[in-house]
Amino acid sequence: MTWTALEVYDSVQVVPDDDLKPHSLIHCECHPRFEGGIFIHNSFDGREATETLLPS
């Protein structure tokens, strides 16, 4: 499963691709968190529970 980074006006938003429901870039019902200047959306399909972070 993949994610896409979108540059929207003065912000960057990371949204999951091919999720169960579409995401809104304004007032999304997934309640995205704001971290380091980036809005990170939560998936509706729960993919975060099984993903492994890549080493930085």
C-alpha distance matrix in Angstrom:
0.0 3.7 7.1 10.5 13.8 16.7 20.3 22.2 26.0 26.6 23.2 19.7 16.9 13.2 11.3 7.8 7.1 8.0 9.0 12.0 14.5 15.0 15.6 19.0 19.8 23.1 23.5 20.0 20.3 17.3 19.8 18.1 19.7 21.6 21.3 23.1 23.6 19.9 18.6 15.4 14.1 13.2 10.6 12.5 10.3 10.9 7.6 9.9 12.1 10.3 8.8 11.5 13.0 14.1 17.9 19.6
3.7 0.0 3.8 6.9 10.3 13.2 16.8 19.0 22.6 23.2 20.0 16.4 13.9 10.3 8.9 6.2 5.5 8.1 9.6 13.2 14.8 14.4 14.3 17.3 17.5 21.0 21.9 18.7 19.6 16.8 18.9 16.6 18.1 19.4 19.1 20.6 20.7 17.1 16.1 13.2 12.5 12.6 10.7 13.4 12.2 12.6 9.5 10.9 13.9 12.6 10.2 12.3 12.6 13.3 16.9 17.9
7.1 3.8 0.0 3.8 6.8 9.8 13.3 15.4 19.1 19.6 16.3 12.7 10.1 6.5 5.6 4.3 5.2 8.8 9.6 13.4 14.1 12.9 12.0 14.5 14.2 17.7 18.8 15.9 17.3 14.6 16.3 13.6 15.1 16.1 16.0 17.4 17.2 13.5 12.5 9.9 9.6 10.6 9.6 12.8 12.7 13.0 10.5 10.9 14.5 14.1 11.5 13.4 12.8 13.6 16.9 17.3
10.5 6.9 3.8 0.0 3.8 6.3 9.9 12.2 15.9 16.6 13.7 10.2 8.1 5.5 5.4 6.3 6.5 10.3 11.5 15.2 15.0 13.0 11.7 13.4 12.4 16.1 17.9 15.6 17.7 15.5 16.9 14.0 15.5 15.8 15.9 16.8 15.9 12.3 11.7 10.2 10.3 12.4 12.0 15.0 15.6 16.2 14.1 14.3 18.0 17.8 15.1 16.6 15.5 15.8 18.8 18.4
13.8 10.3 6.8 3.8 0.0 3.8 6.8 9.5 12.9 13.2 10.3 6.6 5.6 4.3 6.5 8.9 10.0 13.7 14.5 18.1 17.4 14.9 12.8 13.6 11.6 15.0 17.1 15.4 18.1 16.1 16.6 13.3 14.2 13.7 13.6 13.9 12.6 9.3 9.5 9.1 10.3 13.2 13.9 17.1 18.2 18.3 16.5 16.0 19.8 20.0 17.0 18.0 16.1 16.3 18.6 17.5
16.7 13.2 9.8 6.3 3.8 0.0 3.8 6.1 9.6 10.7 8.3 5.5 5.1 6.2 7.8 10.8 11.5 14.9 15.6 18.8 17.4 14.4 12.0 11.9 9.4 12.8 15.5 14.4 17.6 16.4 16.7 13.7 15.0 14.1 14.8 15.0 12.8 9.9 9.7 10.5 11.3 14.7 15.5 18.3 19.9 20.5 19.1 18.8 22.6 23.1 20.4 21.6 19.8 20.0 22.3 20.9
20.3 16.8 13.3 9.9 6.8 3.8 0.0 3.8 6.4 7.3 5.9 4.5 6.5 8.9 11.1 14.4 15.3 18.6 19.2 22.3 20.5 17.3 14.6 13.6 10.4 13.0 16.2 15.9 19.4 18.5 18.2 15.2 16.0 14.3 15.0 14.5 11.6 9.7 10.3 12.2 13.7 17.3 18.6 21.4 23.3 23.7 22.5 21.8 25.6 26.3 23.5 24.4 22.1 22.2 23.9 22.0
22.2 19.0 15.4 12.2 9.5 6.1 3.8 0.0 3.8 6.0 5.3 5.9 7.1 10.4 11.9 15.5 16.5 19.3 19.6 22.1 19.8 16.4 13.5 11.6 8.1 10.1 13.6 14.0 17.7 17.5 17.0 14.5 15.7 14.1 15.6 15.6 12.3 10.6 10.3 12.8 13.7 17.4 18.9 21.2 23.7 24.3 23.7 23.1 26.8 27.9 25.4 26.7 24.6 25.1 26.9 25.0
26.0 22.6 19.1 15.9 12.9 9.6 6.4 3.8 0.0 3.8 5.7 8.1 10.2 13.8 15.5 19.2 20.3 23.1 23.2 25.7 23.2 19.7 16.7 14.3 10.7 11.6 15.0 16.3 20.1 20.3 19.2 16.9 17.7 15.5 17.1 16.5 12.8 12.3 12.5 15.6 16.8 20.5 22.3 24.6 27.2 27.7 27.2 26.4 30.1 31.3 28.8 29.8 27.5 27.9 29.4 27.2
26.6 23.2 19.6 16.6 13.2 10.7 7.3 6.0 3.8 0.0 3.8 7.2 10.1 13.7 16.2 20.0 21.6 24.7 24.6 27.1 24.9 21.6 18.4 16.1 12.3 12.9 15.8 17.2 20.8 20.6 19.0 16.4 16.3 13.5 14.6 13.5 9.8 10.2 11.3 14.8 16.7 20.5 22.7 25.3 27.9 27.9 27.3 26.0 29.6 30.9 28.3 28.9 26.3 26.6 27.7 25.2
23.2 20.0 16.3 13.7 10.3 8.3 5.9 5.3 5.7 3.8 0.0 3.8 6.6 10.1 12.8 16.6 18.6 21.8 21.4 24.1 22.0 19.0 15.6 13.9 10.2 11.3 13.9 14.6 18.1 17.4 15.9 12.9 12.9 10.3 11.4 10.9 7.3 6.7 7.6 11.0 13.0 16.8 19.1 21.9 24.4 24.2 23.6 22.2 25.8 27.2 24.6 25.3 22.8 23.3 24.6 22.4
19.7 16.4 12.7 10.2 6.6 5.5 4.5 5.9 8.1 7.2 3.8 0.0 3.8 6.8 9.9 13.5 15.4 18.8 18.7 21.7 20.1 17.3 14.1 13.3 9.9 12.1 14.5 14.3 17.5 16.2 15.2 11.8 11.9 9.9 10.4 10.2 7.4 5.2 6.3 8.6 10.9 14.6 16.6 19.7 21.7 21.5 20.5 19.2 22.9 23.9 21.2 21.9 19.4 19.9 21.4 19.5
16.9 13.9 10.1 8.1 5.6 5.1 6.5 7.1 10.2 10.1 6.6 3.8 0.0 3.8 6.3 10.1 12.3 15.6 15.1 18.0 16.5 13.9 10.6 10.3 7.6 10.3 12.2 11.2 14.2 12.7 12.2 8.9 9.9 9.1 10.3 11.3 9.2 5.8 4.6 5.9 7.3 11.1 12.9 15.9 18.0 18.0 17.2 16.2 19.9 21.1 18.7 19.9 18.0 19.0 21.1 19.7
13.2 10.3 6.5 5.5 4.3 6.2 8.9 10.4 13.8 13.7 10.1 6.8 3.8 0.0 3.8 6.9 9.5 13.0 12.6 15.8 15.0 13.0 10.4 11.4 9.7 12.8 14.1 12.1 14.5 12.1 12.4 9.1 10.2 10.3 10.8 12.2 11.2 7.4 6.2 4.9 6.0 9.1 10.4 13.7 15.3 15.1 13.8 12.9 16.7 17.6 15.1 16.5 14.8 15.9 18.4 17.6
11.3 8.9 5.6 5.4 6.5 7.8 11.1 11.9 15.5 16.2 12.8 9.9 6.3 3.8 0.0 3.8 6.5 9.6 8.9 12.1 11.3 9.5 7.3 9.3 8.9 12.2 13.2 10.5 12.4 10.1 11.6 9.1 11.3 12.5 13.6 15.6 14.6 10.8 8.6 6.7 5.3 7.6 7.7 10.7 12.2 12.8 11.9 11.9 15.6 16.5 14.6 16.7 15.9 17.4 20.4 20.2
7.8 6.2 4.3 6.3 8.9 10.8 14.4 15.5 19.2 20.0 16.6 13.5 10.1 6.9 3.8 0.0 3.8 6.6 6.1 9.6 10.0 9.2 8.4 11.5 12.1 15.3 15.8 12.5 13.5 10.9 13.2 11.3 13.6 15.4 16.2 18.3 17.9 14.0 11.9 9.2 7.2 7.6 6.0 8.8 9.4 10.3 8.9 9.9 13.4 13.8 12.2 14.9 14.9 16.5 19.9 20.4
7.1 5.5 5.2 6.5 10.0 11.5 15.3 16.5 20.3 21.6 18.6 15.4 12.3 9.5 6.5 3.8 0.0 3.8 5.6 9.3 10.0 9.1 9.6 12.7 13.6 17.1 18.1 14.8 15.9 13.8 16.5 14.8 17.3 18.9 19.6 21.5 20.8 17.0 15.1 12.7 10.8 11.2 8.9 10.7 10.6 12.4 10.7 12.6 15.8 15.5 14.0 16.7 17.1 18.2 21.7 22.3
8.0 8.1 8.8 10.3 13.7 14.9 18.6 19.3 23.1 24.7 21.8 18.8 15.6 13.0 9.6 6.6 3.8 0.0 3.8 6.7 8.1 8.2 10.1 13.6 15.4 18.6 19.2 15.7 16.2 14.5 17.7 16.8 19.7 21.7 22.7 24.9 24.1 20.3 18.1 15.6 13.1 12.8 9.7 10.1 9.5 12.2 11.1 13.9 16.5 16.1 15.4 18.6 19.6 21.0 24.6 25.6
9.0 9.6 9.6 11.5 14.5 15.6 19.2 19.6 23.2 24.6 21.4 18.7 15.1 12.6 8.9 6.1 5.6 3.8 0.0 3.8 5.5 6.7 8.4 12.1 14.4 17.1 17.0 13.3 13.1 11.2 14.7 14.3 17.3 19.9 21.2 23.8 23.2 19.5 16.7 14.1 11.0 9.9 6.6 6.3 6.2 9.3 9.2 11.9 14.3 14.7 14.5 18.0 19.1 21.1 24.7 25.7
12.0 13.2 13.4 15.2 18.1 18.8 22.3 22.1 25.7 27.1 24.1 21.7 18.0 15.8 12.1 9.6 9.3 6.7 3.8 0.0 3.8 7.0 9.5 13.1 16.0 18.1 17.5 13.7 12.6 11.4 15.2 15.7 19.0 21.9 23.6 26.5 25.9 22.2 19.2 16.6 13.1 11.5 8.1 5.8 5.9 9.6 10.8 13.7 15.3 16.1 16.8 20.5 21.9 24.2 27.8 29.0
14.5 14.8 14.1 15.0 17.4 17.4 20.5 19.8 23.2 24.9 22.0 20.1 16.5 15.0 11.3 10.0 10.0 8.1 5.5 3.8 0.0 3.8 6.6 9.8 13.1 14.9 14.3 10.8 10.0 9.7 13.4 14.3 17.9 20.5 22.7 25.6 24.5 21.0 17.7 15.8 12.1 11.3 8.7 6.7 8.6 11.8 13.2 15.5 17.6 18.8 19.1 22.6 23.5 25.8 29.3 30.0
15.0 14.4 12.9 13.0 14.9 14.4 17.3 16.4 19.7 21.6 19.0 17.3 13.9 13.0 9.5 9.2 9.1 8.2 6.7 7.0 3.8 0.0 3.8 6.7 9.9 12.1 12.4 9.2 9.7 9.8 13.0 13.3 17.0 19.1 21.4 23.9 22.4 18.9 15.7 14.4 11.1 11.5 9.7 9.0 11.3 14.0 14.9 16.7 19.4 20.6 20.2 23.4 23.7 25.7 29.0 29.3
15.6 14.3 12.0 11.7 12.8 12.0 14.6 13.5 16.7 18.4 15.6 14.1 10.6 10.4 7.3 8.4 9.6 10.1 8.4 9.5 6.6 3.8 0.0 3.8 6.5 8.8 9.2 6.0 7.6 7.5 10.1 9.9 13.6 15.5 18.0 20.5 18.8 15.5 12.1 11.3 8.1 9.4 8.9 9.2 12.1 14.0 14.8 15.7 18.8 20.4 19.6 22.5 22.3 24.3 27.3 27.3
19.0 17.3 14.5 13.4 13.6 11.9 13.6 11.6 14.3 16.1 13.9 13.3 10.3 11.4 9.3 11.5 12.7 13.6 12.1 13.1 9.8 6.7 3.8 0.0 3.8 5.3 6.5 4.7 7.7 8.8 10.2 10.2 13.6 14.9 17.8 20.1 17.9 15.0 11.7 12.0 9.5 11.6 12.0 12.5 15.7 17.3 18.2 18.7 21.8 23.6 22.6 25.2 24.6 26.5 29.3 28.8
19.8 17.5 14.2 12.4 11.6 9.4 10.4 8.1 10.7 12.3 10.2 9.9 7.6 9.7 8.9 12.1 13.6 15.4 14.4 16.0 13.1 9.9 6.5 3.8 0.0 3.8 6.6 6.2 9.9 10.5 10.7 9.6 12.4 12.7 15.6 17.3 14.7 12.1 9.2 10.6 9.2 12.3 13.5 14.8 17.9 19.0 19.4 19.3 22.7 24.4 22.9 25.1 23.9 25.5 28.0 27.0
23.1 21.0 17.7 16.1 15.0 12.8 13.0 10.1 11.6 12.9 11.3 12.1 10.3 12.8 12.2 15.3 17.1 18.6 17.1 18.1 14.9 12.1 8.8 5.3 3.8 0.0 3.8 5.7 9.3 10.9 10.2 10.1 12.7 12.9 16.3 18.2 15.5 13.5 10.5 12.4 11.1 13.9 15.5 16.4 19.9 20.8 21.8 21.4 24.6 26.7 25.5 27.6 26.5 28.2 30.5 29.5
23.5 21.9 18.8 17.9 17.1 15.5 16.2 13.6 15.0 15.8 13.9 14.5 12.2 14.1 13.2 15.8 18.1 19.2 17.0 17.5 14.3 12.4 9.2 6.5 6.6 3.8 0.0 3.8 6.4 8.6 7.6 8.7 11.5 12.6 16.2 18.7 16.5 14.6 11.2 12.6 10.8 12.7 14.6 15.0 18.7 19.4 21.0 20.5 23.2 25.8 25.0 27.3 26.4 28.6 30.9 30.1
20.0 18.7 15.9 15.6 15.4 14.4 15.9 14.0 16.3 17.2 14.6 14.3 11.2 12.1 10.5 12.5 14.8 15.7 13.3 13.7 10.8 9.2 6.0 4.7 6.2 5.7 3.8 0.0 3.8 5.4 5.9 7.1 10.6 12.5 15.9 18.7 16.9 14.3 10.6 10.8 8.1 9.5 11.0 11.3 14.9 15.8 17.4 17.3 20.0 22.4 21.8 24.4 23.8 26.2 28.8 28.4
20.3 19.6 17.3 17.7 18.1 17.6 19.4 17.7 20.1 20.8 18.1 17.5 14.2 14.5 12.4 13.5 15.9 16.2 13.1 12.6 10.0 9.7 7.6 7.7 9.9 9.3 6.4 3.8 0.0 3.8 5.3 8.1 11.6 14.3 17.5 20.8 19.5 16.9 13.1 12.5 9.4 9.2 10.3 9.5 13.4 14.2 16.5 16.6 18.7 21.5 21.5 24.3 24.2 27.0 29.6 29.7
17.3 16.8 14.6 15.5 16.1 16.4 18.5 17.5 20.3 20.6 17.4 16.2 12.7 12.1 10.1 10.9 13.8 14.5 11.2 11.4 9.7 9.8 7.5 8.8 10.5 10.9 8.6 5.4 3.8 0.0 3.9 5.8 9.2 12.4 15.1 18.6 17.8 15.0 11.3 9.7 6.4 5.5 7.0 7.1 10.7 10.9 13.1 12.8 15.0 17.8 17.8 20.5 20.5 23.3 26.0 26.2
19.8 18.9 16.3 16.9 16.6 16.7 18.2 17.0 19.2 19.0 15.9 15.2 12.2 12.4 11.6 13.2 16.5 17.7 14.7 15.2 13.4 13.0 10.1 10.2 10.7 10.2 7.6 5.9 5.3 3.9 0.0 3.8 6.5 9.6 12.7 16.2 15.5 13.2 9.6 9.0 6.8 6.9 9.8 10.6 14.1 13.5 15.4 14.2 16.5 19.5 19.2 21.4 20.9 23.7 25.9 25.7
18.1 16.6 13.6 14.0 13.3 13.7 15.2 14.5 16.9 16.4 12.9 11.8 8.9 9.1 9.1 11.3 14.8 16.8 14.3 15.7 14.3 13.3 9.9 10.2 9.6 10.1 8.7 7.1 8.1 5.8 3.8 0.0 3.8 6.7 9.5 12.8 12.1 9.6 6.0 5.2 4.1 5.8 9.2 11.3 14.3 13.5 14.5 12.9 15.7 18.4 17.3 19.2 18.1 20.6 22.8 22.3
19.7 18.1 15.1 15.5 14.2 15.0 16.0 15.7 17.7 16.3 12.9 11.9 9.9 10.2 11.3 13.6 17.3 19.7 17.3 19.0 17.9 17.0 13.6 13.6 12.4 12.7 11.5 10.6 11.6 9.2 6.5 3.8 0.0 3.8 6.3 9.9 10.0 8.2 5.7 5.4 6.6 8.0 11.7 14.2 16.8 15.2 15.9 13.4 16.1 18.8 17.5 18.6 17.0 19.5 21.1 20.4
21.6 19.4 16.1 15.8 13.7 14.1 14.3 14.1 15.5 13.5 10.3 9.9 9.1 10.3 12.5 15.4 18.9 21.7 19.9 21.9 20.5 19.1 15.5 14.9 12.7 12.9 12.6 12.5 14.3 12.4 9.6 6.7 3.8 0.0 3.8 6.8 6.4 5.6 4.5 6.3 8.9 11.2 14.8 17.5 20.0 18.5 18.7 16.2 19.0 21.4 19.6 20.2 18.0 19.9 21.0 19.6
21.3 19.1 16.0 15.9 13.6 14.8 15.0 15.6 17.1 14.6 11.4 10.4 10.3 10.8 13.6 16.2 19.6 22.7 21.2 23.6 22.7 21.4 18.0 17.8 15.6 16.3 16.2 15.9 17.5 15.1 12.7 9.5 6.3 3.8 0.0 3.8 5.5 5.3 6.4 7.2 10.6 12.6 16.0 19.2 21.2 19.2 18.8 15.9 18.6 20.6 18.4 18.4 15.7 17.3 17.9 16.3
23.1 20.6 17.4 16.8 13.9 15.0 14.5 15.6 16.5 13.5 10.9 10.2 11.3 12.2 15.6 18.3 21.5 24.9 23.8 26.5 25.6 23.9 20.5 20.1 17.3 18.2 18.7 18.7 20.8 18.6 16.2 12.8 9.9 6.8 3.8 0.0 3.8 5.5 8.4 9.9 13.6 15.9 19.1 22.5 24.3 22.4 21.6 18.7 21.5 23.1 20.4 19.9 16.7 17.6 17.6 15.3
23.6 20.7 17.2 15.9 12.6 12.8 11.6 12.3 12.8 9.8 7.3 7.4 9.2 11.2 14.6 17.9 20.8 24.1 23.2 25.9 24.5 22.4 18.8 17.9 14.7 15.5 16.5 16.9 19.5 17.8 15.5 12.1 10.0 6.4 5.5 3.8 0.0 3.8 6.9 9.6 13.0 16.0 19.1 22.3 24.5 23.2 22.5 20.0 23.2 24.9 22.2 22.2 19.2 19.9 20.4 18.0
19.9 17.1 13.5 12.3 9.3 9.9 9.7 10.6 12.3 10.2 6.7 5.2 5.8 7.4 10.8 14.0 17.0 20.3 19.5 22.2 21.0 18.9 15.5 15.0 12.1 13.5 14.6 14.3 16.9 15.0 13.2 9.6 8.2 5.6 5.3 5.5 3.8 0.0 3.8 6.2 9.6 12.8 15.6 18.9 21.0 19.9 19.1 16.9 20.3 21.8 19.2 19.6 16.9 17.9 19.0 17.1
18.6 16.1 12.5 11.7 9.5 9.7 10.3 10.3 12.5 11.3 7.6 6.3 4.6 6.2 8.6 11.9 15.1 18.1 16.7 19.2 17.7 15.7 12.1 11.7 9.2 10.5 11.2 10.6 13.1 11.3 9.6 6.0 5.7 4.5 6.4 8.4 6.9 3.8 0.0 3.8 6.4 9.8 12.7 15.7 18.2 17.3 17.1 15.3 18.6 20.5 18.4 19.5 17.4 19.0 20.7 19.3
15.4 13.2 9.9 10.2 9.1 10.5 12.2 12.8 15.6 14.8 11.0 8.6 5.9 4.9 6.7 9.2 12.7 15.6 14.1 16.6 15.8 14.4 11.3 12.0 10.6 12.4 12.6 10.8 12.5 9.7 9.0 5.2 5.4 6.3 7.2 9.9 9.6 6.2 3.8 0.0 3.8 6.6 9.5 12.9 14.9 13.8 13.4 11.5 14.9 16.7 14.7 16.0 14.3 16.3 18.4 17.6
14.1 12.5 9.6 10.3 10.3 11.3 13.7 13.7 16.8 16.7 13.0 10.9 7.3 6.0 5.3 7.2 10.8 13.1 11.0 13.1 12.1 11.1 8.1 9.5 9.2 11.1 10.8 8.1 9.4 6.4 6.8 4.1 6.6 8.9 10.6 13.6 13.0 9.6 6.4 3.8 0.0 3.8 6.4 9.4 11.8 11.3 11.6 10.5 13.9 15.9 14.5 16.6 15.8 18.1 20.7 20.5
13.2 12.6 10.6 12.4 13.2 14.7 17.3 17.4 20.5 20.5 16.8 14.6 11.1 9.1 7.6 7.6 11.2 12.8 9.9 11.5 11.3 11.5 9.4 11.6 12.3 13.9 12.7 9.5 9.2 5.5 6.9 5.8 8.0 11.2 12.6 15.9 16.0 12.8 9.8 6.6 3.8 0.0 3.8 6.6 8.9 7.9 8.8 7.8 10.7 13.2 12.5 15.1 15.0 17.9 20.7 21.1
10.6 10.7 9.6 12.0 13.9 15.5 18.6 18.9 22.3 22.7 19.1 16.6 12.9 10.4 7.7 6.0 8.9 9.7 6.6 8.1 8.7 9.7 8.9 12.0 13.5 15.5 14.6 11.0 10.3 7.0 9.8 9.2 11.7 14.8 16.0 19.1 19.1 15.6 12.7 9.5 6.4 3.8 0.0 3.8 5.4 5.5 6.5 7.2 9.9 11.8 11.6 14.8 15.5 18.3 21.5 22.4
12.5 13.4 12.8 15.0 17.1 18.3 21.4 21.2 24.6 25.3 21.9 19.7 15.9 13.7 10.7 8.8 10.7 10.1 6.3 5.8 6.7 9.0 9.2 12.5 14.8 16.4 15.0 11.3 9.5 7.1 10.6 11.3 14.2 17.5 19.2 22.5 22.3 18.9 15.7 12.9 9.4 6.6 3.8 0.0 3.8 5.6 8.0 9.7 11.3 13.3 14.1 17.6 18.7 21.6 24.9 26.0
10.3 12.2 12.7 15.6 18.2 19.9 23.3 23.7 27.2 27.9 24.4 21.7 18.0 15.3 12.2 9.4 10.6 9.5 6.2 5.9 8.6 11.3 12.1 15.7 17.9 19.9 18.7 14.9 13.4 10.7 14.1 14.3 16.8 20.0 21.2 24.3 24.5 21.0 18.2 14.9 11.8 8.9 5.4 3.8 0.0 3.8 5.7 8.6 9.6 10.8 12.0 15.8 17.6 20.4 23.9 25.5
10.9 12.6 13.0 16.2 18.3 20.5 23.7 24.3 27.7 27.9 24.2 21.5 18.0 15.1 12.8 10.3 12.4 12.2 9.3 9.6 11.8 14.0 14.0 17.3 19.0 20.8 19.4 15.8 14.2 10.9 13.5 13.5 15.2 18.5 19.2 22.4 23.2 19.9 17.3 13.8 11.3 7.9 5.5 5.6 3.8 0.0 3.8 5.5 6.0 8.0 9.6 13.1 15.0 18.2 21.4 23.1
7.6 9.5 10.5 14.1 16.5 19.1 22.5 23.7 27.2 27.3 23.6 20.5 17.2 13.8 11.9 8.9 10.7 11.1 9.2 10.8 13.2 14.9 14.8 18.2 19.4 21.8 21.0 17.4 16.5 13.1 15.4 14.5 15.9 18.7 18.8 21.6 22.5 19.1 17.1 13.4 11.6 8.8 6.5 8.0 5.7 3.8 0.0 3.8 5.4 5.7 6.3 10.1 12.1 15.0 18.4 20.3
9.9 10.9 10.9 14.3 16.0 18.8 21.8 23.1 26.4 26.0 22.2 19.2 16.2 12.9 11.9 9.9 12.6 13.9 11.9 13.7 15.5 16.7 15.7 18.7 19.3 21.4 20.5 17.3 16.6 12.8 14.2 12.9 13.4 16.2 15.9 18.7 20.0 16.9 15.3 11.5 10.5 7.8 7.2 9.7 8.6 5.5 3.8 0.0 3.8 5.5 5.2 8.2 9.6 13.0 16.0 17.7
12.1 13.9 14.5 18.0 19.8 22.6 25.6 26.8 30.1 29.6 25.8 22.9 19.9 16.7 15.6 13.4 15.8 16.5 14.3 15.3 17.6 19.4 18.8 21.8 22.7 24.6 23.2 20.0 18.7 15.0 16.5 15.7 16.1 19.0 18.6 21.5 23.2 20.3 18.6 14.9 13.9 10.7 9.9 11.3 9.6 6.0 5.4 3.8 0.0 3.8 6.0 8.7 11.0 14.5 17.3 19.5
10.3 12.6 14.1 17.8 20.0 23.1 26.3 27.9 31.3 30.9 27.2 23.9 21.1 17.6 16.5 13.8 15.5 16.1 14.7 16.1 18.8 20.6 20.4 23.6 24.4 26.7 25.8 22.4 21.5 17.8 19.5 18.4 18.8 21.4 20.6 23.1 24.9 21.8 20.5 16.7 15.9 13.2 11.8 13.3 10.8 8.0 5.7 5.5 3.8 0.0 3.8 6.7 9.9 12.9 15.9 18.7
8.8 10.2 11.5 15.1 17.0 20.4 23.5 25.4 28.8 28.3 24.6 21.2 18.7 15.1 14.6 12.2 14.0 15.4 14.5 16.8 19.1 20.2 19.6 22.6 22.9 25.5 25.0 21.8 21.5 17.8 19.2 17.3 17.5 19.6 18.4 20.4 22.2 19.2 18.4 14.7 14.5 12.5 11.6 14.1 12.0 9.6 6.3 5.2 6.0 3.8 0.0 3.8 6.6 9.4 12.7 15.2
11.5 12.3 13.4 16.6 18.0 21.6 24.4 26.7 29.8 28.9 25.3 21.9 19.9 16.5 16.7 14.9 16.7 18.6 18.0 20.5 22.6 23.4 22.5 25.2 25.1 27.6 27.3 24.4 24.3 20.5 21.4 19.2 18.6 20.2 18.4 19.9 22.2 19.6 19.5 16.0 16.6 15.1 14.8 17.6 15.8 13.1 10.1 8.2 8.7 6.7 3.8 0.0 3.8 6.4 9.3 12.2
13.0 12.6 12.8 15.5 16.1 19.8 22.1 24.6 27.5 26.3 22.8 19.4 18.0 14.8 15.9 14.9 17.1 19.6 19.1 21.9 23.5 23.7 22.3 24.6 23.9 26.5 26.4 23.8 24.2 20.5 20.9 18.1 17.0 18.0 15.7 16.7 19.2 16.9 17.4 14.3 15.8 15.0 15.5 18.7 17.6 15.0 12.1 9.6 11.0 9.9 6.6 3.8 0.0 3.8 6.4 8.8
14.1 13.3 13.6 15.8 16.3 20.0 22.2 25.1 27.9 26.6 23.3 19.9 19.0 15.9 17.4 16.5 18.2 21.0 21.1 24.2 25.8 25.7 24.3 26.5 25.5 28.2 28.6 26.2 27.0 23.3 23.7 20.6 19.5 19.9 17.3 17.6 19.9 17.9 19.0 16.3 18.1 17.9 18.3 21.6 20.4 18.2 15.0 13.0 14.5 12.9 9.4 6.4 3.8 0.0 3.8 6.3
17.9 16.9 16.9 18.8 18.6 22.3 23.9 26.9 29.4 27.7 24.6 21.4 21.1 18.4 20.4 19.9 21.7 24.6 24.7 27.8 29.3 29.0 27.3 29.3 28.0 30.5 30.9 28.8 29.6 26.0 25.9 22.8 21.1 21.0 17.9 17.6 20.4 19.0 20.7 18.4 20.7 20.7 21.5 24.9 23.9 21.4 18.4 16.0 17.3 15.9 12.7 9.3 6.4 3.8 0.0 3.8
19.6 17.9 17.3 18.4 17.5 20.9 22.0 25.0 27.2 25.2 22.4 19.5 19.7 17.6 20.2 20.4 22.3 25.6 25.7 29.0 30.0 29.3 27.3 28.8 27.0 29.5 30.1 28.4 29.7 26.2 25.7 22.3 20.4 19.6 16.3 15.3 18.0 17.1 19.3 17.6 20.5 21.1 22.4 26.0 25.5 23.1 20.3 17.7 19.5 18.7 15.2 12.2 8.8 6.3 3.8 0.0
